[in-house]
Amino acid sequence: MSTEHLEKNGFDGACLDVFDSAQGLAEMTDHSLVTPAHMMLALLFQEGGCLDKKLRARFNGLRASTVGDSLKEILEMRAPDGDGAGNQSIELFLIPCSASVLAALKRARELANEWKKEKIPVEALACALLDAVDGDALEAFGDAEIGRKELGELAEAIAEESKNSLAGKTSNGPRIWDGDQICMESFGPVASEGLRTLTRMGEGRPLLGEDLLIAFLSNDSSRTTEALHIMSLNPGSICATLRQRYGEIKTGKGGVIERNRMGRMLGGILASAEEMARQENTAKISESHLMRAYVARVSGSAGNLLEKLGINPIRLAGYLSKYKQDREPSDKAAGQFEMVQDLEGYLSQRVIGQQEAIRVVVPALKRMRLGMNEPGRPLGVFLFLGATGVGKTELAKAVADIAFGPKPGVRDPYLIRIDCGKLKEGRDIVQLLGAPQGLVGYKEGALTNGFRDKGASCIVLFDEAEKAHPDIWQALLTFFDEGIVTEADGTLYDATGCILIATSNLGYKEATDVFRLYDISAEDARAMRPQVEEFVWKKVTGYFSPEFIGRFGKENVVLFNQFAESDYRAIVGSQVDSLIVEMQARSLDCRVDEAVVNKLVALAWAKRNEGARTVRRLIRANLRDPIVDGLGSDAQRTIFHFSLREDGEVVALDR
């Protein structure tokens, strides 16, 4: 069958899916003829299609696939109702179809003409089949207590809705063909690149739908490749498997696809993608349209290739559906450039007083944004050293937000946090990688579960690394070096899209005693930084194995500063501002005098050995809790003016 004939008949992509599925179902049920029952079955198995939506709406949530399962069972038990004479061999199918099918197609064309549609929509096909339903299909609907009258009403409802929604619409939009060649101007940049790759594939045979999958997996910047990374899969390995099966990609620039090279399945995919682009009102057919059309074609079919490769088709289609248009290379580069320029400023606002640490992590973020990461390595591997409460964990969270973006309503969506205090024995590695199948802890590893939940592009934070048993780090050397994690059952996770951070306060307590860091000024402490760094470095290298330290390199081991009084002022000011904004969102007028801020800074400085965490406790005790108490006494109160009394106590006035 040629796709040229399909285009001339003018069926939309959803119709082409029905034709393919109907023929496949006929062959699956050992029938030599495509009948209306097979066509109806294909429509019923279109999850989310027009028939499925209407059945759910009109018959208490009845799924079309429920009726489909009943019809399939009927077809498998006996030969379908045929027409006897008049069976037709048409180019829509590789096997003959019944005269009733041909009549339904003609009726669908008449309906499309009435609706002023150049292409026959699947709604018209559904109406034509529902109007003429009988025999096996009618019996299957009867099992769901739906008779001929209800089916007629269902067809009328679909027709009425289709006329209203399609009225006035034209066929303006991207078109696939320009004569006998693909019209490349109708495709986005990534889609165009994929199609040019196709011209270097499949020598001596028609181009297949699988060739399209290979083309996009061969592009490291494609959304398809990105989706597989997020699903903790290895796109490179999958692509190599497919190329071994379907053939390698020849070198060269590639050209334009000729119509006579198009395989039947790929032609249907292109037609479906074209219709999808029109329905979504996008100017160009994108990689997302092409791959979602491919997924729709192969999903549910016998021997689903995606599922054999370990790819969840629903997750893949769901991810691609978020991106209706291809990335524009120039826009992407410009956006990344702006983000790179602002990295240090953004992190400095989030993490106060730690410029040295920020300057160490920024290069890894730049490499990630510009796609210049070293192959076969994690995006970055860092060891953060310093006292408690100086911003080590906060910097990891800030890096996660700027690298992978926040997710509304989800706390730390791209941060996997490992508490090393729970890994004190060598056997505790099962808490990270799970246990072998059949044992307690199977598929319960905190690290591997984190990859499944958050994807393989994230921040992995090993908190208080010195508390973990040395055997734990020995088992994770490959992870820190190559970004590969092997679960206890042998499942591999490619974590080269991760930034790995370990934190430790090892040696810093001794350093504060030796150098009396809390008894000298911040300026003197900064001047002594080189000596403190050397002292802590000796403690760290004496505790951890050389193999483990070597995974970081001294350039990626950073000592966090002790906070100066000015840093505490900045931290208090930031958290007070955040509280005021929060109260404004609650329709409360919160004011804090400068004297109160000075008081909180003095209290925090007096407890500077506790780090920045003491600031949060001070604000809760002196500001947040009085607001709560005030509202408890007077729910109508809206003003909280915090002032300092002569005796030094913070009070909340109502004026």
N, C-alpha and C positions, 0 to 999 in steps of 0.2 A: 504494500500500500504506500502511495506517495503522499507526503504532507501537502504537496501542491493541490491535490484534489480536495483535501480538507479545507484549505484556505479558500478555494473557489466556492465551496459549499457554504462557507461563512459561519461555521459553528464557533461559539466561544470556547475558552479553555476548559471550563467546567464540563461542557458537553463532550469535549475530546476525552476528558478523564473518564466519563461515563462509557464512551465507546470502547476504550481500552479495557476498562474493568469488566464490561459486559462480555467481551470476547474472552478475557481470561477466565471469567466465571463459567462460561460455556465449556471451555476446554477442561477446567478443573472438575466439572461435574460430568465429564465424559459425554458431552453433547456435541454433535457436529453442526449445529445450527444455532445462530444467535436469535433469540425470540424476545418478545416484549417482557417476558418473565425475567430474563437475564438483564435486560435494560432497567427494569424496575428494581431488581436486586442491587445493581450498581448504584442507582440513585439512593436507595435505602442505606447503603454502606458509606455514603458521603457524609461523614460526621460534620455537623454544623452547616450542612447544605440546606437548600430551601425546603426540602421535604422533611428533614430532621427538625428544623425550627418550627414548622407549622404543626407537625404531629405533637411536639412537646407542648406547644401553646394551646392547642385545641383539645387534646386528649390526656390531660392531667400528667404532663411530663413524660408521656410515652416516647421512648427513644426509637428512632427509625430502625436502628440496628436490631432491635428486638423483633420487629416484623421481618427484617431481613434474615435473621437467623432461622425463623420459622419457614420462610420461603426457600432458603438454601437447603434446609432439611427435606422439604418436599421435592425439590429438583434432584437431590441426590438419590432419592428413593425410586423415582420413575422418570421416564422421558418427559420433557416439557410439552405443553400444548403447542402443536405446530399448525401450519395452515394447509398441510398436504401439498397442493400444487402452488405454484407461484413463488417458490423460494428464489431469492435473488443473490447474486454475487456482485457486491459493490465494493468500491475502494475504501469505504470506511472500515471494513473488516477484512481480515485475512481468510475467514471462513464464511460460508453463505449466511445470509440472514433471512428471516421469514418475511413474507409479504406484509404482515401486520407491522413489522418494524419499519419497513419502508413507508407504509401509510402513516405511522406515527411521526416519522421524520418530515413528511410532507405537511402534516397538520401543524407541526412545530414551526415550519417555515411560514405558513399562513398566519399563525399567531404573531410571529416576529414582524411580519409585514403590517398587521393591524396595530402593533405597538410602535411602528415606525423605527424598527431596529434593523440595521444592515446585517449584523451577525445574529445568529439564532442563540438566545440566552438559554441557560439550562432550565430556567423557569418555564419557558415555552415547551421544552421537551418533557418536563415533569407534568405539565397540564395535559399534553397530548397523550401521554401514557396513562394518566389517571382517568381521562375521559373514556379510554378504551379498555380499561382493566377487566380481565375475566380469568377464568380457569385457575391456574396455580396461584397467581398473584392475588386474585380475589379470595381464594381460600386462606392464604396467609394473613390477609387483612382481617378476614372473618375470625381467625383465631384470636385476634386482639379486639373482637367485638366492634369492628368497623365495617359497615356494609356499603353497598354501591351508592346509596344516597349520601352518606357521609363523605365518601370519596369525591363525589361530584361537588359537594360544598367545599371540600378542601381544594379542589382544582380552581373553583371560582375565586376563593380567597387568595390563592397564589397569583392568579391572573390579575385580579384587581390591584393587589399590592404592586405587582410588577409593572402594570400600566402606569400607576401613579409615580413609582420611583424612577421608571425609565423614560417617562414622558419628557420630551424636550431635549434629551441627551443625544449628542451626536457621537460619531466615531472619532472625534478629534483626540489626539493623543499619539504616543509613540507607535510606530509601525515596524514590523519585523523585516519585511522584504522590500527591496528596491529592485524590481525586475527579478532576475535570477540570483541576486546576491543579498546577503544580510545587509541591512541598512544600519551601519555602525553608528551613525549620528543619533540613533534612537536609544543608545545604551549609555549608561554611566561609565566613568573611567575604569572602575574595577571590573565591571561586566564586560566592557570592550576588551580589556586586557585578557580576560578569561576566554573570550571568543577567539581572539587572535591565537591564543595558545592552542585552541582546538584544531586550527589549521595545520599544526605541526604534529598531529596525533592521528592514529587509526589508519595508517596507510593501507590501501587495498580493501577497506571495509567501510560501511556507513559509520558515521559518528554516533556515539551512544550517549545516553544520559550519564553514565559513569565517567565518560571523558570530561564532562562538565565538572563533576566532583573533583577529579584529579587536577583540573586546571586551577580551581580555586584553592585547593590544598597546596598547590605548588607556589602560591603567592603568600608570603609570610605576613603581608599586611591585610589580607582579606578577612572579612567578618567570619567566614566559615572557619578559617584557621584559628581565629580569636576565640570562637565559640568552643572549639574542641579543647583549647588550652583551659578554658574556664571549667569544662567538664572533666578536667584532670586526665585528658587523653593526650597522646603524642601524635600530632598531625603529620610530622615527618615520617614516622614509622608507618602510619596508615596509608599515606600517599605512596610510599615505596612498595607496600603490599599491592596496592591497586595498579601501579605501573608494571609490576611484575606480571600481573594477571592480564591487563588490557594493553600493555605496550608502553614503551618509553616515549618521552617528548623529544622530538628532534630539535637541534639547535637552529637558531635563526630568528628573524623578527616575527614571522607569521604574517598572514594576509587576511583576505576576506573569505568567508565561508560561502561556497556555491550551494545552491538549492539541491543539486543532485547528490551532494555528499551527506545530506541530512538523513539520519536514521528515523524510523517511525516514532520511537519514544522521545527522542530529543526534539523532533518537530512539535510534538504535543506539549512538551515542557515550554518551548519558546512561545507557543500560542497561549498557554495558560499564564505565563509571565506577562505577556502583552496585555491580556485582559485584566490581570491583577493591577498593573500599572495604571490602566484607565480607571478602574474602580477606585483606586486610592488617589487618583488625580495627581499623579507625579509626571513630570515632563519627560523623564527617561526611565527605561527599564534598568533596574539595578541588580547587583549580585543577590540582594535579598529576594527580589521577585523570582529570579531564576532558580535559586536554591530552594525556596519554599515550594515552588512548582515541582521541583525534582522530588523533594521529600513527600509531597502529596501523592506523587505517582507511585513511589516505591513503598510507602507505608501501608501496612496491612497485606501486602502481597506475599505469596509463598516464597520462602527463602529470602526475606528482606535483607538486602545487602548491608544497610546501615546497622541493623541489629547484629548481624554477624560480625561486624567490625567493632562492636561494643558502643556504637553511637545511639543515644536515645533520640529518635526522630522528633518527638514532641518537644524536648528541650532545645534541640537545634532550631526547629522552626520558630519556637517561642522567642529565642534570642534574636534570630534574624528579623523577626517581625517588628522589633524595636527600631530598626534602621531601614526606613523606606528608601533612602537615597544613598548612593555610593559616597565614600569620602572623596572630597576634592583635594588633590595633593597640595595645591598652593594654599588653600584655606587651612589645611591641617598643619602645614609647616609654619604658617603665620601664627596660628593659635598656639602651637607648641613653643614658638620663640617667645611669645608674650609670657607664657607660663614659666619658662626657664628664667626670664629676666626677673620675675617676681618671687622665685623660690626662696631666696635667702630672707627677703623682707617678710614673707608670710610666716616662715618658721620662726623668725626673731620675735614676731608678735605673739606666737603661741608659746614659745619657750624663752623665757627671759634670762639674760646673763650668760648664755652658753654659745657665744659666737664661734669659738673654736670647734665645738662639736658640730654645729650647723654647717660650717665650711667643709667638714669631712664628709658629710652625707650628701651634700648638694650635687657633687659630680655624678653620683650613682643615679640621682633623679634626672639629671640632664641626659645621661646616656639612655635611660628608659624612655624619656619623652621623645627623643630623636631616633629611637630604634638602633642605637649604636652599641648595644650591649655585646660583651664578649661571648661568642657562641659556646654552648655547653657549660655555662657558669651561671650561678645566681646573679641577680641584678646587683647585689651588694651584700657583703658580709662584714658586720661591725661588732666590736666589743666596747660597750659603754661602761666606764668605771667611775666611781665617785660615791659620795656620801648619800644616805637616804634622803629623799625628798628634794633633789636638786634638778629634776626634770628628765631623767633618763627614760622613764616610761612615757612621759608626756611627749618627748621628741619622737618616740616610736609611733605614737598615735597620730601626731601631726604629719609624719612622713606617710603614714597609711592614708590619711585624708587627702593629701596633696597628690599622692601617686595614683590612687585608685578612685578617689572621690567619695563623698559621704553618701549614705543611703537613708533618706528620711524615715524616721521612726525606728531605725535599727542602730543600736549602740555598737561602735567599733566593728562595722560590717566586714572589713578586710584585715582584721587583726586576729591572729591565732596566738593566744597567750598561754605559755607553758610555765607552770609553777614548779621550778626545779627543786623546791623543798620537798616535793612528793616523789622524788627520784633518787632516794638515798641509797638504794641497793641496785646492783647490776641487773637483777631480774626485773626491775621496774621498767625496763625498756618496753615491756608489753603495754604499759600505760600510754606509750607514744605510738607504737606500731601495731598494737593488737596482738592477740594470741593466734596460734594455728587453728584451723577449723576443727571443731569438736571440743575445744577447751574453753574454759571461762575466759572472757575477754576477747573472743573472736569478733573482729570488726568493731572494736571499741577503743581503738587507739586515739588519743587526743589529737595527735598530729595528723594522722590519716583521715580521721573524721572531720578535722578542720578543713582539709583540702576538699573533701566531698561537699561540705556545707558552704564554704566560702570561695571555692575555686582555687586553682593553682597559681593565681596572681594575687599575692597578698603580702602582708608583713608577718613573719613568724618571730615572736618575742620569747626568748628563754630568760625568764626573770630569776635573778639570784643564782647565776650559773654555778657559783662555787659550791652550792649545796647538793648538786647532782653527783652521783657516783662516777668516777673516771671511766668506767666501762660504758656508761651512757654516751659520753662524747666519742669514745672509740667506735661505737656502733653507728654514730652519725657523721663520721668523717666524710663519707661519700656525698652526703646531703650538703655539707658545707662546701665541698670542693666542686661537685658536678651538678648540684641541684636535683639529685635523684634520690627518691625515697622508696624503699621496698617494704611493703606491708608484710606481716607475718605469713600471709597466705600466698605471697609471691606477686601480688598486684604492684605494678610500678606506677609511681607518680612523678611526672615531670614538673619540678618546681623551679625551673630556670627563670620563671616570671616572678619570683619571690625576692624580697629583701629580708635577710636573716640578721637578727640583732640579739646579742646576749648581753645581759647586764650583770654587774657585780660590784659590791662595795669592798671587795677583798683588798686588804692592805691600807685602806683609807683611814680606818679608825686608829691604826698604829701611827699613820702619818700625822694625824691631828695631834696625837700625844707628843711625838718626836719634835714636830715643828711648831707646836703650840698654836695651831691655826685659829682656834677660837679666842685666843688671848691677844692677837695682834690685829692691826687694821687690815681692811680689805686690800688696800694698796700694797702693804707689805706681803700679804698672802699671795697676791698676783705676782709680785716680784720673785717669790720663792717657788713659783710654779714649776720651773725646770727640775729643781731638786726633789720636789714632791712627786713629779711624774716619774723620775728615775727610781725613787724609793718604791712607789706602787708597782712599777713595771717589774722590778726584781721580785716582789712578792707574787705577782701574777705568774711570771715565767717559772718561778719555783714551785708553784702549786699545780698549774695545768701542764699537760704533756706538750712537748715541742711540736708534735703532729697537730694537736688541736690549735695551738697558738699560731702555727704556720698557716692555717686556713684563713686567718684574718690578715696577717702581715702587720707590722708595727704601725704602718701608716693609717690603718683602719681601727686602731685601738685608741680611744680618746678618753681623756680624763676630764670629767665635768668640774666646773669651778665651784668653789664655795661662794654662796651669795653674799654680796655687799649690802650695806644698808639701803643703798639706792635701788638695788634689785628688789628688796622687800617692799619699798615704796611703790615700785612699778607693779608688783604682783598684787598688793593690796588694792591699788587703784583700779587695776583691771577687774578684779573679782567684785569690788564694790559697784563698778559700772555695770557688770553683768547682772548683779542683783537688782539694780535700779531698773534696767531694761525688762527683766523678768516681772517685776512688780507692775510696771506700766502695762504689760500685756494682761495683767490681772485687774486693770483699772484702779490701781493703787498709786498714790503720789508719794514716792519715797525720796527723801532728801537726806544727805549726809554731810554734815559740816566738815571743813578741813581739819578742825581740831580733833574730830573723831578719827579721821583717817590717820593723823599723826599718832594718836593713841594706839591704834591697831598696829601701825608700823613699829612702834616702840615695843609693844608686847611680843610681836613676831621676832624682832631682833634679839630680844632677851632669851628667846627659845630657838636660836638659830641652829642649834645642833639637831633639831627635828626637821629642818628644811622647810619647804613651802607648804607641806601638809598642815602645819600649824595655822597658816593663814585661813584655810577653809574652816577649821574648828573655831577660830576667833570670830570670824564673820557670822558663823552659825549662832554662837553664844551671844554675841553683842548686837546683832542686827536681825537675823532671820527669826530666831526664837521670840524676841520681843514683838515682832509683827504678828506671829502666830498667837501669842498671848493676847495682844490687843484685839485681834479679830474674834478671839474666843469670848472676850468680855463685851465687845460691841461689833456685831457683824456688819453694821452700816458704816463703820469708820473707813475713811479712804485716804487720810493723810498720816504719814509717819515721818516726822522730822527729827532726825537723830542729832543730838547736841551733847556737849560735854559740860557737866556741872563743875562747880568750883572744887569739889572733893575728888574730881577725876573719874566719876562714874558716868557711863554712857546712858542717856535717857532718850525715850521716844516721845516727842511732843505731838499733839494733834493739831498743830497750827503752824 
